[in-house]
Amino acid sequence: MKLQNAWLCGPPSRVIEALREFERRSPGLAQVMIPWAEGMGPKEFREPRTRLAREGMPAFHPRR
């Protein structure tokens, strides 16, 4: 059975690791889509994305 890895779940370090792997396998990757899961309320949708923005996305900003 082949895993699809359709969901990124876990602590920010795990999500960063998975996104880095996507980046490695897809040179030039500049964007990822974060869909709104059906049946999820606005608060449940917003909280993990806020955490990703605060704790995960700094790992992808250009280093100066």
Secondary structure per residue as TSV (DSSP state, phi and psi in degrees):
chain	resnum	aa	ss	phi	psi
A	1	M	-	360.0	132.7
A	2	K	-	-97.5	126.9
A	3	L	-	-78.0	138.8
A	4	Q	-	-88.2	-21.3
A	5	N	-	52.9	45.0
A	6	A	-	-78.2	-20.7
A	7	W	-	-118.4	139.6
A	8	L	-	-107.8	111.5
A	9	C	-	-129.9	146.0
A	10	G	S	129.5	-170.3
A	11	P	S	-68.6	160.1
A	12	P	H	-50.7	-37.6
A	13	S	H	-60.7	-37.5
A	14	R	H	-69.7	-41.1
A	15	V	H	-66.7	-42.2
A	16	I	H	-59.9	-44.8
A	17	E	H	-59.0	-44.9
A	18	A	H	-66.0	-42.1
A	19	L	H	-66.0	-37.2
A	20	R	H	-61.9	-38.9
A	21	E	H	-65.0	-42.0
A	22	F	H	-58.8	-44.0
A	23	E	H	-60.0	-43.4
A	24	R	H	-63.8	-42.3
A	25	R	H	-79.1	-17.4
A	26	S	S	-130.9	76.5
A	27	P	T	-55.0	138.0
A	28	G	T	91.4	-4.1
A	29	L	-	-59.2	124.7
A	30	A	-	-120.0	-18.7
A	31	Q	-	-142.4	150.9
A	32	V	-	-128.4	151.7
A	33	M	-	-100.8	135.3
A	34	I	-	-117.3	96.6
A	35	P	-	-76.5	159.9
A	36	W	-	-87.8	113.6
A	37	A	-	-67.1	133.2
A	38	E	T	-56.5	132.5
A	39	G	T	87.8	-3.2
A	40	M	-	-88.8	132.6
A	41	G	-	-76.5	164.2
A	42	P	H	-56.5	-41.8
A	43	K	H	-65.0	-45.2
A	44	E	H	-64.2	-31.7
A	45	F	H	-72.8	-42.5
A	46	R	H	-74.0	-40.5
A	47	E	H	-57.2	-51.4
A	48	P	H	-67.0	-31.3
A	49	R	H	-71.3	-36.8
A	50	T	H	-63.6	-42.8
A	51	R	H	-64.3	-42.0
A	52	L	I	-60.8	-43.8
A	53	A	I	-62.9	-41.5
A	54	R	I	-76.1	-42.9
A	55	E	I	-103.5	-24.7
A	56	G	I	-102.7	-43.3
A	57	M	G	-65.4	-28.5
A	58	P	G	-57.1	-24.6
A	59	A	G	-67.5	-15.9
A	60	F	G	-109.5	0.5
A	61	H	S	-76.4	144.6
A	62	P	-	-56.9	137.8
A	63	R	-	-79.9	137.8
A	64	R	-	-114.2	360.0
